[in-house]
Amino acid sequence: MFAYLQKIGKALMVPVAVLPAAAILMGIGYWIDPSGWGGDSAIAAFLITSGSALIDNMGMLFAIGLAFGLSKDKHGSAALTGLVGWLIVQALLSPDSMSMLSGTPVEEVNAAFGKVNNQFIGILTGVVSAEVYNRTYQVELPKALSFFSGRRLSSIVISVVMILVAAVLSFVWPTIYDALVSFGEFIQGFGAVGAGFYGFFNRLLIPTGLHHALNSVFWFDVADINDIGNYLAGDVAKSTADYTVGMYQAGFFPVMMFGLPAGAFAIYQQANENQKSRVGGILLAGAVASFFTGVTEPLEFSFMFVAWPLYFLHAVLTGISVFISAQMQWIAGFGFSAGFVDYFLSFKNPAAINNLMLLVQGVVFALIYYVSFTAMIKGLNLNTPGRGTNVMDEDDSVEAAGSSSHEAYARRIIEAIGEDNIVETDNCTTRLRFTVKDSSIVEDQALKSLNAAGYLKPSATAIQVIIGPDVQFVSDEIKKQVGR
């Protein structure tokens, strides 16, 4: 189950990768017309409306993206299966359909059926569609029906399956919806403190990859919060006494743009003198990625397991940062993550409040991260990169004669895991994900020598290697080499 949830987390990055496009379109639109929100500029209206088209249909994108991402052969027909499933469940669970089926006036239909266009239904549809596709895309029918064999069969079968799913949801969806809303309202009821707890658990779940499930409740329109959607739409009207639009996002900017890079500098300074040149390049690359894009995993995995008290401190500091920004109402938001690019694009968003103060908060958190990381590394004698037993040998180069760095790197990963041991390989935003026959026979020391940000073994048949933003190129090369 854990391995399957990890696959879902990885597949979720397919639709989530669309969010930066929405952020760019709407961000530029707000820069052009920050007061009229498109009312005083046709170009701004064009851009803002284009971005809104993506935000308003994230549920459908989740259904399509998950169906594709979880499919075995990554064929476009899997995405079509997800779309068919989504259209059917949306039509059957609409208020008008439920009114007709139940024989009640549409205004008396449970309000939950007016909220079926959300990411939760999208995720459910995507998962079901992927399972149907994986079980039918190679099925051969009798000759008379051969036209409907294989991938064509998937779209037919999902039509029937989603009718059954919709029938079940017609009874259970109101209960699920009420539970999700109650959870969201419970956290919202704590105001800024609740936002702080959310920030803490957001970081704490990173090692498992299950933080996506938590994010979906607060960032998307699953529990009627939809923080990212409301912020990108500049919808300050959605703010209430317990909720300010953007409060579940703003506190990440000081951490990702300032705190983590400062923590990386502390780790660099505490490395052995003969290790600093080797460690520095990795930490610098991670710090730059964190600052500009908000991609933090390359940095976090560099100390997450070898110095877990340091990572727990990082989670606590993240929670405090989210609490402070929410409490003080220093608000900014993002379409992808809390890096400088998103901060700049959202600067003139109507929902932004005192967002310059986030830079001040960032400078303060940079000092806190540097001082606290330095003190903890020294006080607990932690094995951060380049220190103690966590050192890199001089021959830890990924280059090989006549090969590109990706080819050589992929070859060394395959050798460490064992080519015959690899069952399946894929990747998400920063991680290589392997399904293996036996994770215990993987050469741990060989993986450590790869200069990767980190690696973990979630189960007896799973391996993850954290590469960074260029993980796709390494993953593609591994697939080529294992294929050969």
TORTILO-875542 format. One record per residue: x, y, z of N, C-alpha, C in turn. Coordinates in steps of 0.001 Angstrom, whole numbers, plus 500000, padded with zeros to 6 digits. Layout:
<rs>
X,Y,Z,X,Y,Z,X,Y,Z
...
</rs>
This chain:
<rs>
500836,498793,500000,500000,500000,500000,500868,501254,500000
501942,501219,500833,502819,502386,500887,503464,502633,499526
503922,501546,498884,504559,501693,497572,503573,502240,496549
502300,501808,496649,501287,502286,495706,500982,503759,495940
500913,504156,497212,500700,505566,497521,501855,506420,497019
503068,505836,497071,504233,506553,496543,504082,506762,495033
503566,505752,494342,503350,505885,492902,502324,506982,492606
501291,507036,493416,500285,508075,493231,500901,509451,493446
501744,509556,494501,502423,510824,494761,503282,511255,493600
503977,510300,492995,504811,510600,491829,503964,511021,490650
502870,510275,490404,502001,510581,489260,501313,511931,489408
501092,512365,490644,500444,513661,490869,501261,514817,490308
502575,514608,490171,503419,515681,489669,503152,515977,488204
502504,515042,487495,502173,515295,486084,501187,516457,485966
500025,516414,486648,499117,517568,486557,499616,518785,487323
500313,518572,488457,500805,519711,489232,501792,520543,488417
502488,519899,487478,503451,520621,486638,502791,521656,485748
501447,521606,485641,500714,522591,484850,500588,523915,485606
500642,523872,486924,500412,525063,487729,501352,526224,487405
502653,525976,487151,503504,527115,486811,503020,527894,485592
502422,527197,484626,501892,527899,483448,500786,528853,483861
499895,528387,484751,498819,529256,485236,499391,530435,486008
500413,530170,486833,501015,531231,487639,501669,532290,486763
502342,531857,485707,503015,532808,484806,501983,533669,484078
500957,533031,483523,499935,533771,482773,499224,534792,483661
498800,534326,484839,498052,535221,485722,498967,536254,486363
500215,535850,486667,501167,536787,487255,501475,537948,486333
501715,537657,485051,501986,538725,484078,500749,539603,483906
499574,538946,483915,498335,539711,483795,498155,540706,484928
498488,540287,486144,498359,541184,487299,499410,542296,487263
500591,541997,486735,501604,543050,486601,501137,544127,485624
500465,543690,484548,499978,544643,483550,498831,545485,484114
497932,544841,484858,496744,545543,485366,496480,545141,486816
497278,545644,487765,497150,545223,489163,495896,545717,489853
495265,546739,489330,494075,547275,489997,492778,546813,489337
492787,546691,488026,491558,546309,487328,491383,544821,487160
492423,544025,487443,492382,542572,487328,491941,542139,485926
492326,542901,484924,491930,542619,483557,490810,543496,483069
490174,544250,483973,489066,545116,483576,489520,546336,482798
490791,546742,482972,491294,547934,482298,492292,547616,481189
492482,546328,480904,493439,545939,479867,492996,544638,479229
492818,544677,477912,492394,543465,477199,493471,542389,477264
494739,542813,477191,495841,541839,477247,495870,541162,478608
495741,541957,479682,495733,541396,481034,494557,540439,481213
493396,540828,480710,492217,539967,480814,492442,538652,480074
493076,538754,478914,493365,537561,478109,494265,536593,478886
495324,537136,479514,496275,536299,480245,495659,535721,481514
494949,536545,482273,494350,536090,483521,493294,535019,483258
492493,535223,482224,491467,534242,481876,492101,532932,481419
493201,533014,480693,493900,531800,480244,494415,531000,481439
495014,531704,482402,495488,531010,483592,494354,530428,484406
493253,531158,484500,492088,530680,485256,491515,529410,484644
491608,529288,483321,491092,528087,482660,491793,526832,483177
493079,526952,483514,493828,525821,484058,493455,525582,485517
493430,526645,486297,493114,526519,487717,491715,525949,487926
490748,526403,487134,489360,525981,487311,489120,524540,486883
490063,523951,486168,489885,522572,485690,490972,521641,486210
491508,521944,487397,492558,521103,487960,492069,519696,488252
490790,519535,488608,490259,518197,488856,490370,517323,487620
489987,517861,486478,490094,517116,485221,491550,516820,484888
492440,517804,485111,493852,517585,484840,494431,516505,485753
493941,516434,487000,494378,515380,487907,493934,514012,487389
492699,513921,486910,492197,512646,486384,493014,512192,485188
493282,513100,484269,494044,512763,483067,495505,512458,483422
496104,513320,484245,497509,513151,484592,497774,511885,485373
496912,511556,486330,497107,510336,487114,496891,509087,486266
495877,509106,485412,495636,507958,484544,496861,507694,483668
497446,508760,483154,498653,508619,482339,499859,508222,483194
500047,508917,484323,501226,508677,485148,501272,507303,485773
500117,506701,486055,500068,505370,486664,499982,504253,485635
499843,504606,484362,499742,503569,483334,501090,502881,483136
501046,501633,482751,502280,500850,482612,503104,501263,481398
502422,501641,480304,503159,501924,479070,503237,503409,478740
502679,504267,479610,502718,505719,479406,502242,506105,478003
501143,505511,477580,500567,505802,476259,499470,506842,476391
499279,507638,475343,498259,508666,475360,496858,508124,475559
496630,506872,475201,495303,506271,475381,494928,506192,476853
495911,506087,477729,495631,506064,479169,495055,507410,479603
495624,508492,479074,495103,509826,479388,493672,509972,478881
493397,509441,477682,492031,509492,477138,491075,508713,478031
491526,507587,478561,490702,506807,479482,490350,507630,480712
491333,508362,481238,491081,509221,482391,490068,510317,482077
490181,510906,480880,489244,511957,480480,487823,511412,480368
487680,510222,479749,486350,509611,479618,485744,509360,480998
486550,508808,481898,486071,508544,483252,485641,509813,483961
486424,510886,483798,486112,512164,484439,484802,512741,483910
484611,512737,482600,483404,513306,482012,482149,512570,482475
482250,511251,482600,481087,510464,483003,480714,510735,484458
481698,510708,485341,481397,510900,486762,480917,512325,487029
481449,513302,486285,480983,514679,486460,479539,514839,486010
479199,514196,484906,477831,514308,484389,476841,513615,485323
477195,512442,485827,476267,511666,486646,476082,512232,488046
477115,512911,488564,477034,513440,489926,476695,514927,489964
476363,515504,488830,475991,516930,488812,474675,517136,489556
474444,518322,490092,473174,518582,490795,471949,518283,489940
472009,518619,488644,470860,518366,487775,470575,516872,487658
471647,516072,487488,471457,514621,487372,470944,514027,488680
471519,514468,489800,471075,513947,491093,469629,514361,491378
469245,515526,490909,467856,515962,491073,466914,515050,490301
467298,514734,489076,466474,513874,488237,466406,512449,488799
467547,511923,489224,467593,510549,489715,466879,510378,491045
466938,511409,491898,466320,511302,493220,464889,511830,493253
464514,512534,492201,463166,513075,492152,462955,514231,493097
464014,514949,493433,463916,516110,494326,464267,517369,493548
463738,518522,493948,464092,519779,493279,465600,520017,493359
466158,520604,492323,467601,520786,492252,468126,521622,493413
467314,522562,493901,467777,523405,495010,467840,522639,496327
467224,521452,496377,467254,520641,497594,468299,519539,497544
468981,519419,496430,470040,518409,496307,471185,518771,497248
471797,517751,497857,472901,517970,498794,473981,518842,498149
474449,519829,498906,475433,520782,498376,476724,520104,497944
476998,518913,498458,478228,518199,498103,478299,517921,496603
477145,517731,495962,477142,517417,494530,477418,518641,493671
477403,519797,494266,477842,520990,493554,479340,521180,493631
480032,520248,494338,481485,520337,494532,482203,519083,494036
481679,518464,492985,482331,517248,492472,483461,517579,491501
483546,518839,491064,484649,519261,490198,485825,519668,491089
486497,518660,491666,487609,518932,492565,488698,517885,492395
489829,518117,493040,490979,517245,492866,490784,515875,493500
489986,515766,494565,489746,514461,495177,489065,513527,494185
487987,514010,493553,487309,513208,492536,488247,512963,491358
489073,513959,491031,490049,513790,489958,491039,512688,490268
491552,512664,491506,492506,511620,491902,491840,510243,491857
490637,510136,492415,489915,508865,492402,489679,508389,490976
489230,509295,490113,488982,508932,488717,490262,508505,488015
491353,509236,488257,492630,508892,487639,493135,507536,488061
493016,507210,489352,493475,505916,489862,492650,504778,489268
491319,504940,489288,490446,503898,488730,490709,503729,487233
490858,504831,486527,491103,504771,485080,492420,504062,484775
493451,504354,485566,494746,503701,485355,494648,502199,485588
493915,501799,486647,493768,500364,486924,493009,499668,485792
491961,500315,485302,491211,499737,484175,492098,499627,482945
492845,500710,482668,493706,500711,481484,494770,499615,481574
495430,499506,482715,496512,498523,482862,496017,497090,482728
494743,496865,482989,494187,495514,482902,493543,495214,481555
493382,496217,480713,492656,495985,479457,493432,496343,478197
494512,497127,478299,495120,497638,477066,495803,496558,476224
495983,495353,476763,496572,494257,475988,495586,493117,475739
494318,493342,476061,493299,492300,475890,492906,492186,474415
492889,490963,473900,492475,490711,472521,491073,490104,472525
490167,490729,471789,488797,490227,471663,488688,489304,470455
487603,488546,470341,487390,487704,469149,487477,488524,467864
487772,487861,466776,488001,488537,465498,486889,489505,465133
485637,489119,465366,484509,489968,464982,484511,491290,465744
485143,491302,466899,485186,492509,467726,486597,493059,467862
487487,492629,466974,488907,492964,467125,489173,494469,467066
488290,495231,466404,488488,496676,466336,488497,497299,467728
487762,496689,468656,487644,497226,470011,488643,496611,470977
489626,495901,470472,490620,495266,471332,491628,496284,471863
492389,495858,472853,493520,496643,473353,493125,497984,473933
493824,499023,473504,493639,500352,474098,492257,500925,473827
491623,500526,472707,490262,501011,472460,489299,500442,473491
489591,499237,473959,488726,498596,474929,488714,499358,476257
489848,499984,476580,489967,500671,477871,488916,501763,478020
488723,502560,476974,487751,503656,477046,486318,503133,477170
486059,501955,476596,484724,501364,476704,484491,500836,478110
485475,500124,478635,485332,499531,479965,485221,500613,481027
486030,501677,480908,485984,502733,481931,484612,503404,481949
483931,503440,480810,482587,504030,480766,481639,503272,481681
481734,501945,481643,480872,501120,482495,481310,501210,483949
482612,501130,484166,483134,501148,485538,482781,502449,486244
482905,503575,485548,482640,504860,486189,481156,505080,486472
480287,504388,485737,478859,504419,486090,478669,503780,487462
479368,502664,487684,479282,501987,488982,479919,502832,490076
481061,503447,489761,481729,504307,490741,480837,505490,491108
480208,506089,490089,479316,507220,490341,478131,506798,491204
477623,505570,490988,476503,505069,491783,476903,504965,493256
478118,504462,493505,478611,504362,494885,478818,505754,495479
479428,506650,494683,479695,508004,495176,478411,508776,495471
477357,508453,494772,476095,509165,495022,475624,508968,496456
476074,507864,497090,475720,507607,498485,476814,508070,499453
478086,507857,499087,479175,508104,500046,479828,509468,499900
479688,510107,498719,480375,511377,498520,479957,512453,499515
478669,512621,499826,478313,513639,500820,479023,513440,502158
479175,512176,502587,479865,511896,503849,481348,512234,503744
481983,511824,502626,483408,512116,502418,483631,513624,502366
482783,514288,501635,482915,515740,501489,482774,516442,502839
481786,516030,503602,481590,516636,504921,482790,516400,505823
483395,515202,505728,484567,514885,506551,485758,515752,506160
485979,515918,504861,487093,516741,504393,486902,518205,504787
485677,518681,504639,485387,520072,505015,485560,520262,506521
485116,519278,507294,485259,519378,508752,486720,519418,509158
487555,518602,508500,488991,518617,508795,489592,519972,508452
489243,520486,507266,489744,521795,506870,489288,522896,507808
488011,522833,508213,487482,523847,509133,488117,523729,510514
488452,522488,510902,489114,522276,512192,490467,522977,512227
491247,522783,511157,492559,523442,511088,492381,524952,510944
491429,525354,510099,491174,526782,509921,490756,527452,511219
490050,526692,512059,489587,527246,513317,490719,527676,514237
491904,527102,514017,493073,527485,514810,493808,528667,514183
493303,529156,513059,493891,530331,512428,495347,530144,512072
496171,531098,512478,497594,531069,512156,498291,529872,512788
497847,529456,513979,498438,528276,514631,498198,527034,513778
496988,526903,513242,496690,525784,512360,497555,525807,511110
497774,526987,510555,498657,527114,509391,500068,526664,509743
500518,526992,510952,501839,526577,511397,501959,525068,511500
500930,524419,512061,500936,522957,512140,500947,522349,510740
500190,522959,509841,500208,522473,508452,501616,522548,507867
502312,523675,508053,503673,523819,507542,504620,522792,508126
504480,522502,509411,505325,521508,510076,505122,520126,509468
503857,519695,509331,503589,518358,508802,503864,518275,507306
503759,519392,506611,504114,519418,505190,505552,518975,504992
506467,519504,505801,507877,519121,505695,508122,517724,506258
507412,517374,507326,507660,516091,507982,507278,514923,507076
506330,515141,506170,505880,514069,505273,506693,513983,503989
507612,514912,503772,508428,514903,502552,509151,513568,502344
509771,512968,503373,510495,511717,503152,509625,510595,502601
508345,510597,502931,507449,509546,502466,506832,509852,501113
506884,511108,500698,506240,511510,499456,504729,511664,499595
504217,511538,500834,502772,511602,501058,502293,513000,501422
503191,513982,501349,502784,515358,501634,501782,515876,500602
501744,515225,499423,500786,515648,498394,499345,515500,498890
499082,514439,499664,497727,514225,500169,497324,515360,501108
498255,515774,501975,497980,516887,502883,497800,518186,502114
498656,518400,501119,498583,519634,500330,497246,519770,499621
496706,518638,499141,495474,518705,498351,494316,519268,499168
494336,519058,500487,493241,519553,501329,493275,521072,501437
494480,521641,501526,494596,523075,501781,494885,523889,500523
495599,523315,499579,495983,524092,498402,494945,524032,497292
494176,522947,497229,493240,522774,496128,491799,522717,496640
490858,522644,495708,489441,522759,496054,488852,521403,496415
489427,520761,497440,488921,519486,497918,488034,519689,499136
488489,520512,500068,487740,520760,501302,487226,522193,501343
486998,522769,500183,486436,524122,500074,487401,525202,500586
488728,524910,500551,489733,525911,500925,490380,526485,499669
491019,525610,498856,491525,526008,497530,492447,527224,497610
493457,527162,498477,494293,528329,498746,495057,528805,497515
495624,527867,496735,496362,528270,495534,495414,528868,494499
494295,528194,494261,493336,528695,493281,492805,530061,493647
492450,530245,494921,491928,531543,495360,492984,532635,495240
494233,532289,495582,495284,533304,495515,495569,533705,494070
495756,532720,493201,496062,533037,491804,494920,533807,491150
493703,533576,491618,492554,534308,491075,492400,535679,491724
493251,535996,492713,493152,537278,493409,491848,537431,494158
491298,536289,494612,489961,536285,495187,490021,536566,496689
490267,537805,497052,490346,538172,498464,488983,538062,499147
487914,538006,498366,486575,537881,498946,486405,536554,499678
487246,535558,499349,487148,534261,500014,487746,534288,501419
488434,535354,501780,489001,535466,503122,487881,535566,504155
488107,534931,505310,487144,534979,506411,487886,535351,507683
487186,535303,508796,487819,535648,510074,488956,534700,510415
488831,533428,510010,489844,532427,510349,490777,532099,509189
490559,532727,508046,491332,532334,506865,491623,533535,505982
492883,533760,505704,493320,534784,504757,493862,534093,503532
493358,534421,502358,493816,533776,501125,495334,533873,501006
495973,532721,500856,497429,532656,500732,498152,532303,502019
497439,532146,503148,498106,531925,504432,498774,530556,504523
498357,529591,503686,498978,528275,503703,500134,528173,502700
500527,529313,502133,501635,529345,501179,502732,530325,501595
502342,531482,502121,503278,532598,502304,504496,532237,503133
504316,531476,504215,505422,531194,505119,506506,530313,504549
506253,529705,503389,507272,528872,502768,508336,529712,502057
508001,530921,501644,508967,531771,500935,510207,532084,501783
510066,532524,503044,511267,532790,503838,512143,531559,504037
511518,530377,504081,512279,529141,504289,513009,528728,503020
512301,528686,501913,512883,528167,500677,513851,529148,500021
513571,530443,500137,514434,531443,499508,515626,531829,500386
515461,531730,501711,516508,532222,502604,516972,531170,503618
516022,530541,504311,516385,529641,505393,517211,528445,504962
516690,527680,504015,517410,526480,503575,518769,526802,502951
518876,527806,502069,520217,528147,501564,521191,528515,502684
520714,529228,503725,521583,529557,504853,521964,528300,505620
521015,527378,505764,521326,526103,506401,522354,525321,505608
522257,525373,504281,523244,524702,503433,524638,525297,503634
524705,526616,503812,525994,527262,504061,526580,526798,505392
525709,526624,506397,526179,526114,507688,526738,524699,507546
526035,523862,506767,526515,522494,506532,527860,522526,505825
527997,523421,504846,529266,523555,504120,530398,523963,505062
530145,524926,505922,531189,525406,506825,531621,524341,507822
530720,523440,508192,531059,522413,509169,531648,521159,508523
531767,521130,507198,532395,519995,506515,533899,520019,506761
534519,518856,506678,535972,518776,506803,536625,519621,505715
537765,520198,506019,538430,521089,505070,538684,520416,503734
539100,519148,503765,539394,518452,502508,538135,517980,501778
536963,518260,502369,535699,517851,501764,534917,519038,501197
535303,520244,501578,534492,521410,501223,534366,521611,499718
535420,521354,498974,535348,521557,497525,534388,520573,496881
534287,519354,497440,533391,518346,496877,531947,518587,497314
531776,518926,498611,530437,519152,499144,529852,520467,498643
530706,521471,498480,530242,522804,498129,529442,522851,496848
529888,522141,495827,529183,522157,494546,527771,521613,494655
527613,520525,495401,526290,519914,495565,525374,520829,496345
525888,521372,497457,525073,522256,498296,524719,523554,497575
525656,524078,496789,525385,525317,496050,524284,525094,495021
524348,523975,494309,523311,523675,493318,521947,523544,493988
521914,522872,495149,520658,522724,495874,520130,524051,496393
521042,524917,496872,520645,526220,497398,520077,527107,496296
520693,527083,495127,520215,527883,493994,518831,527402,493560
518653,526078,493486,517351,525530,493102,516285,525923,494118
516626,525863,495401,515683,526233,496457,515306,527700,496360
516283,528569,496163,516015,530005,496127,515178,530408,494920
515562,529970,493739,514892,530439,492530,513593,529698,492230
513552,528391,492461,512385,527607,492043,511569,527053,493206
512131,527038,494412,511432,526433,495536,511525,524926,495556
512372,524326,494716,512610,522882,494747,513624,522601,495846
513172,521984,496929,514005,521855,498122,514552,520453,498353
514010,519456,497675,514386,518080,497980,515880,517792,497837
516575,518324,496814,518018,518058,496740,518763,518486,498000
518352,519600,498608,518988,520036,499853,518511,519197,501031
517218,518993,501111,516658,518307,502276,517151,516878,502389
517242,516179,501265,517667,514791,501322,519167,514650,501597
519901,515733,501461,521328,515655,501752,521596,515485,503242
520625,515865,504098,520828,515702,505540,519643,515046,506239
518610,514719,505486,517370,514208,506061,517577,512943,506890
518376,512016,506403,518562,510742,507090,519879,510667,507854
520923,511254,507297,522220,511197,507974,522258,512110,509186
521373,513093,509234,521313,514014,510379,519853,514355,510647
519052,513339,511006,517603,513527,511125,517198,514583,512157
517942,514797,513268,517537,515885,514176,517544,517253,513485
518459,517399,512536,518538,518653,511787,517301,518822,510909
516830,517724,510332,515645,517804,509489,514401,518089,510335
514327,517497,511517,513197,517785,512399,513181,519267,512778
514363,519818,513035,514469,521253,513321,513967,522068,512132
514337,521637,510938,513887,522313,509715,512361,522299,509615
511720,521174,509948,510260,521079,509913,509637,522025,510938
510234,522090,512124,509728,522990,513164,509845,524446,512715
510994,524812,512156,511202,526186,511706,510254,526547,510565
509960,525578,509703,508995,525831,508628,507620,526129,509210
507200,525330,510199,505925,525571,510843,505862,526948,511496
506958,527355,512140,507011,528676,512777,506921,529778,511730
507612,529594,510598,507582,530596,509541,506186,530761,508963
505506,529645,508717,504138,529705,508182,503212,530370,509203
503411,530056,510480,502600,530684,511535,502805,532202,511562
504075,532643,511509,504371,534078,511601,503742,534843,510443
503941,534358,509234,503421,535075,508068,501893,535111,508089
501261,534002,508548,499803,533975,508630,499308,534913,509728
500004,534903,510861,499599,535748,511985,499745,537229,511652
500841,537581,510982,501107,538976,510649,500429,539409,509356
499861,538430,508634,499236,538677,507329,500232,539303,506344
501398,538669,506274,502369,538955,505221,502159,537866,504176
501493,538181,503088,500949,537151,502207,501512,537241,500788
501938,536102,500285,502259,535893,498873,501887,534450,498557
501784,534124,497287,501400,532771,496920,502166,532293,495712
501945,531053,495336,502715,530468,494234,501851,529551,493384
502354,529289,492174,501714,528321,491301,502443,527001,491318
503734,527030,491651,504531,525798,491688,505134,525589,493067
505982,526524,493493,506589,526411,494811,507080,527788,495235
507536,527885,496478,507818,529197,497064,509238,529670,496779
509570,529789,495508,510861,530325,495102,510737,531751,494599
511872,532327,494213,511895,533724,493793,511033,533968,492556
511022,533015,491628,510247,533196,490395,508773,533392,490719
508208,532512,491562,506806,532648,491935,506572,533896,492770
507524,534231,493637,507380,535429,494466,507293,536673,493583
508159,536756,492582,508177,537912,491684,506887,537992,490875
506440,536852,490341,505248,536849,489497,503984,537206,490279
503959,536842,491570,502742,537091,492351,502782,538419,493090
503819,539221,492827,504061,540414,493627,502891,541390,493576
502262,541537,492399,501164,542502,492268,499801,541832,492235
499747,540603,492683,498464,539922,492788,497581,540664,493794
496307,540851,493489,495421,541569,494426,495357,540941,495812
495669,539614,495903,495604,538948,497205,496887,539118,498011
497941,539691,497404,499204,539893,498122,499034,540990,499176
499527,540695,500390,499407,541644,501503,500776,541807,502159
501289,543018,502175,502570,543297,502855,503636,542265,502497
503665,541862,501215,504564,540769,500854,506043,541144,500902
506379,542426,500917,507778,542809,501100,508302,542370,502464
507408,542257,503435,507826,541841,504767,508311,540394,504777
507909,539610,503780,508406,538236,503688,509907,538215,503432
510419,539248,502739,511859,539340,502527,512575,539635,503845
511988,540514,504649,512551,540801,505973,512523,539544,506837
511371,538861,506809,511266,537605,507553,512283,536595,507042
512518,536599,505739,513487,535677,505154,514894,535918,505656
515299,537177,505757,516634,537504,506263,516781,537025,507707
515745,537252,508520,515771,536796,509918,515879,535275,509974
515113,534584,509133,515149,533120,509150,516471,532587,508603
517104,533320,507709,518433,532911,507247,519401,532881,508431
519345,533908,509286,520203,533942,510474,519841,532812,511440
518537,532586,511635,518099,531520,512544,518571,530158,512041
518382,529901,510750,518814,528620,510178,520327,528445,510320
521071,529496,509997,522532,529372,510046,523016,529106,511470
522520,529879,512410,522972,529733,513801,522519,528400,514393
521241,528047,514201,520715,526816,514800,521308,525573,514146
521498,525594,512826,522112,524457,512152,523550,524274,512619
524284,525380,512693,525675,525299,513138,525758,524737,514554
524917,525253,515453,524928,524805,516844,524559,523330,516952
523556,522886,516208,523126,521494,516308,524161,520540,515710
524751,520934,514585,525777,520087,513969,526952,519905,514925
527393,521002,515532,528514,520924,516477,528116,520201,517765
526957,520601,518322,526548,520064,519615,526273,518572,519591
525643,518092,518499,525309,516667,518398,526291,515893,517539
527301,516601,517016,528318,515982,516156,527657,515184,515022
526788,515854,514279,526005,515196,513237,526837,514921,511990
526515,513822,511323,527222,513422,510105,526608,514087,508879
526661,515395,508832,526184,516105,507645,527174,515876,506503
526795,516183,505257,527687,515920,504119,529087,516485,504319
530088,515617,504067,531487,516035,504186,532013,516053,505603
531277,515426,506522,531670,515472,507937,531562,514069,508544
532445,513759,509467,532405,512471,510156,532557,511313,509189
531598,510391,509212,531651,509229,508313,530976,509500,506977
530363,510665,506836,529628,510987,505613,530512,511815,504680
531623,511204,504246,532579,511899,503395,532583,511286,502008
533124,512030,501056,533184,511591,499669,534622,511265,499305
534807,510148,498630,536141,509764,498189,536557,510577,496981
537854,510596,496726,538364,511397,495611,537928,510860,494263
537597,509562,494205,537215,508984,492910,535694,509002,492711
534994,509845,493472,533532,509915,493374,533082,510778,492205
533726,510653,491064,533336,511423,489890,532342,510627,489071
531367,511298,488479,530376,510603,487665,530772,510600,486190
531889,511197,485863,532298,511262,484469,532968,509956,484042
532839,509621,482787,533508,508452,482232,533962,508789,480822
535088,508217,480425,535651,508536,479114,534668,508165,478010
534429,509126,477114,533569,508863,475968,532090,508872,476278
531699,509277,477466,530287,509271,477830,529875,510629,478370
528595,510958,478189,528085,512165,478817,527899,511895,480301
527752,512950,481080,527597,512770,482524,526328,511991,482844
525259,512198,482076,524022,511457,482333,524202,509970,482049
524899,509647,480993,525144,508241,480661,525962,507562,481742
527032,508228,482174,527901,507655,483189,527170,507534,484527
526402,508561,484862,525674,508562,486128,524642,507442,486145
523924,507298,485032,522914,506250,484933,523559,504873,485056
524711,504701,484418,525393,503413,484468,525792,503047,485895
526275,504039,486654,526692,503772,488031,525496,503456,488931
524373,504099,488670,523164,503790,489451,522705,502369,489159
522708,501988,487883,522301,500626,487498,523214,499598,488141
524509,499874,488143,525464,498939,488748,525244,498813,490247
524901,499928,490908,524688,499902,492355,523435,499117,492722
522381,499258,491910,521118,498578,492215,521116,497158,491664
521797,496962,490538,521820,495656,489899,520831,495600,488757
521333,495481,487538,520435,495536,486374,519376,494449,486435
519757,493234,486839,518788,492145,486925,517820,492329,488089
518173,493227,489002,517331,493472,490172,516230,494494,489887
516386,495260,488789,515442,496330,488468,514218,495755,487758
513040,496018,488341,511774,495589,487740,511154,496725,486943
511199,497917,487522,510575,499079,486889,511271,500336,487384
511359,501346,486530,511954,502619,486937,511118,503775,486402
511044,504821,487205,510316,506021,486812,510877,507184,487614
510302,508361,487436,510794,509512,488181,509666,510488,488457
509845,511319,489501,508955,512445,489742,509769,513713,489537
509496,514761,490264,510164,516038,490026,511654,515980,490325
512037,515288,491392,513451,515260,491793,513980,513863,492084
513118,512845,492087,513532,511516,492530,513444,510474,491419
514428,509575,491388,514316,508344,490630,513598,507341,491516
512625,506645,490980,511870,505663,491760,512008,504306,491087
512536,503340,491818,512751,501998,491296,511872,500993,492031
511270,500095,491269,510706,498875,491838,511726,497776,491590
512168,497120,492649,513231,496122,492536,512751,494785,493087
513493,493738,492774,513161,492417,493309,513504,492330,494790
514648,492921,495159,515089,492846,496550,515972,494054,496854
515485,494965,497687,516266,496167,497987,517463,495880,498886
517479,494704,499537,518575,494397,500463,519884,494104,499743
519828,493764,498456,521068,493438,497744,521660,494664,497041
521008,495805,497188,521532,497038,496600,522805,497444,497333
523797,497870,496601,525077,498265,497191,524959,499677,497755
524738,499751,499062,524525,501042,499707,525715,501983,499530
526920,501445,499683,528101,502293,499589,528255,502868,498182
527885,502074,497177,527959,502557,495799,526968,503689,495575
525762,503587,496175,524789,504667,496053,525270,505916,496775
525895,505730,497940,526413,506871,498685,527482,507620,497900
528242,506887,497104,529355,507498,496376,528918,508224,495111
527611,508242,494839,527123,508842,493597,527018,510359,493658
527247,510932,494820,527088,512381,494995,525646,512824,494797
524699,511883,494904,523285,512254,494822,522891,512962,496112
521742,513632,496078,521287,514338,497276,520922,513364,498381
520604,512131,498036,520256,511132,499030,519544,509969,498382
519284,508941,499169,518512,507809,498691,517800,507192,499875
516729,506443,499603,516003,505768,500659,515374,504501,500120
515034,503608,501061,514403,502337,500736,513056,502273,501446
511980,502734,500790,510671,502769,501444,510132,501391,501798
510554,500360,501035,510069,499006,501307,511083,498007,500777
510781,496728,500916,511698,495669,500486,511836,495608,498976
510931,496274,498260,510978,496223,496792,511003,497616,496172
511432,498609,496925,511438,499981,496402,512727,500699,496787
513237,501485,495838,514427,502320,496046,514134,503685,495448
514534,504735,496131,514436,506085,495583,515800,506751,495682
516213,507391,494589,517465,508141,494558,517120,509580,494214
517492,510514,495083,517152,511921,494890,518238,512580,494059
517883,513023,492860,518830,513580,491903,518760,515091,491861
517559,515644,491705,517398,517083,491538,516547,517372,490317
516470,518637,489898,515580,519022,488805,515876,518351,487462
517126,517877,487246,517446,517238,485964,517248,515721,486018
516412,515251,486955,516215,513819,487147,515666,513145,485893
514846,513857,485112,514232,513227,483936,515279,512708,482961
516371,513466,482789,517394,513066,481817,518145,511820,482290
518387,511730,483587,519021,510534,484140,518064,509351,484020
516774,509581,484318,515778,508518,484226,515664,507985,482793
515626,508890,481828,515546,508467,480427,516754,507626,480031
517930,508028,480512,519148,507290,480181,519143,505908,480822
518643,505808,482052,518562,504508,482723,517639,503574,481948
516498,504108,481490,515564,503283,480737,516209,502779,479438
517017,503641,478799,517704,503223,477574,518680,502092,477875
519468,502269,478929,520514,501297,479222,519945,499974,479726
518922,500045,480582,518294,498808,481059,517590,498111,479892
517010,498901,478988,516364,498340,477811,517339,497581,476929
518573,498141,476829,519580,497452,476022,520052,496184,476689
</rs>
